[in-house]
Amino acid sequence: MRSPERIEHITQLLEQIWKKDSDMRFMQLVYVLQARFSQANDGMGAICDSKVDGFTRTGYDLFNVEDDQIECFLKEYLGEEAEG
């Protein structure tokens, strides 16, 4: 069974990240973090679709990613933000 403590750990990390760019809407934040996670993991979960208009749309299916992987990624993301 997964530890319920992971929920608070992850939500606290999300809060820290979101407060750094508080003008961002929540779903924008989710999309940006999914994109960054995918990029950092060789395109994991990226789904690209080209439409008639010539634009490629990208979404992310990260359903099977474990919470500990996300927690680690969010910590690294915060570290990068602090450095940059």
TAKADA-V428308 format. One record per residue. N is the residue number from 0. SS is DSSP state (helix for helix, strand for strand, loop for the rest). PSI is psi in radians with two decimals (NA if undefined). OMEGA is omega in whole degrees, -180 to 180 (* if undefined). Layout:
N | SS | PSI | OMEGA
N | SS | PSI | OMEGA
//
This chain:
0 | loop | 2.44 | 180
1 | loop | 2.52 | -180
2 | loop | 2.25 | 177
3 | loop | -0.34 | 180
4 | helix | -0.42 | -179
5 | helix | -0.54 | -177
6 | helix | -0.86 | 180
7 | helix | -0.69 | 179
8 | helix | -0.83 | -177
9 | helix | -0.75 | -179
10 | helix | -0.58 | 176
11 | helix | -0.70 | 177
12 | helix | -0.77 | 177
13 | helix | -0.73 | 179
14 | helix | -0.77 | 180
15 | helix | -0.77 | -180
16 | helix | -0.79 | -177
17 | helix | -0.68 | -180
18 | helix | -0.42 | 177
19 | helix | -0.39 | 178
20 | loop | 1.14 | -171
21 | loop | -0.18 | 177
22 | loop | -0.27 | -179
23 | loop | 2.41 | 174
24 | loop | 2.72 | -175
25 | helix | -0.80 | -178
26 | helix | -0.48 | 172
27 | helix | -0.80 | 179
28 | helix | -0.82 | 180
29 | helix | -0.80 | -179
30 | helix | -0.80 | -179
31 | helix | -0.77 | -179
32 | helix | -0.67 | 176
33 | helix | -0.78 | -180
34 | helix | -0.80 | -180
35 | helix | -0.71 | 178
36 | helix | -0.81 | 180
37 | helix | -0.82 | 180
38 | helix | -0.68 | -179
39 | helix | -0.21 | -177
40 | loop | 0.82 | 175
41 | loop | 0.66 | 176
42 | loop | 0.27 | -179
43 | loop | 2.25 | 174
44 | loop | -0.11 | -178
45 | strand | 2.33 | 177
46 | strand | 2.02 | -178
47 | strand | 2.48 | -179
48 | strand | 2.16 | 177
49 | strand | 2.32 | 180
50 | loop | 3.01 | -179
51 | loop | -0.54 | -178
52 | loop | -0.07 | 177
53 | loop | -0.12 | 180
54 | loop | 2.47 | 175
55 | strand | 2.24 | 178
56 | strand | 2.39 | -179
57 | strand | 2.29 | 173
58 | strand | 3.11 | -176
59 | strand | 2.29 | 175
60 | loop | 1.68 | -178
61 | loop | 0.49 | -176
62 | loop | -0.67 | -174
63 | loop | 0.11 | 179
64 | loop | 2.28 | -179
65 | loop | 2.63 | -177
66 | helix | -0.61 | 180
67 | helix | -0.56 | 176
68 | helix | -0.74 | 179
69 | helix | -0.75 | 179
70 | helix | -0.79 | 178
71 | helix | -0.79 | 178
72 | helix | -0.79 | -179
73 | helix | -0.68 | 177
74 | helix | -0.77 | 178
75 | helix | -0.71 | 179
76 | helix | -0.77 | 177
77 | helix | -0.68 | 178
78 | helix | -0.71 | 178
79 | helix | -0.70 | -180
80 | helix | -0.69 | -179
81 | helix | -0.63 | 179
82 | helix | -0.63 | -174
83 | loop | NA | *
//
